[in-house]
Amino acid sequence: MKTHQTVGYELSLRLGLNRFQEAMIIVLMIVFIFALNSNIELPYKISIAVMVFILMLLSSFAAQALKQGTQQKQG
């Protein structure tokens, strides 16, 4: 039976992110939106978009790896 402590992790789109990681993802999305709407050249916009996507992807991979590591230690 799951306890109330695991509920916070299940509410985040099933990615297993904690609140800090969710806040970082939201900040990265805001940076991406401002970069698209700013008056900079297209290669810079593409570079920012790629970096934001990579950071979001790595964050979700790290969260899943940590989650699997804790499950293996418990099991």
Residue pairs with C-beta under 8 A, 6 or more apart in sequence:
8 18
8 19
9 16
9 17
9 18
9 67
12 18
12 22
15 60
15 63
15 64
16 63
16 64
16 66
16 67
17 25
17 59
17 60
17 63
18 63
21 59
21 63
24 55
24 59
25 56
25 59
28 52
28 55
28 56
29 52
31 48
31 52
32 48
32 49
32 52
35 44
35 45
35 48
35 49
35 52
36 45
36 49
38 45
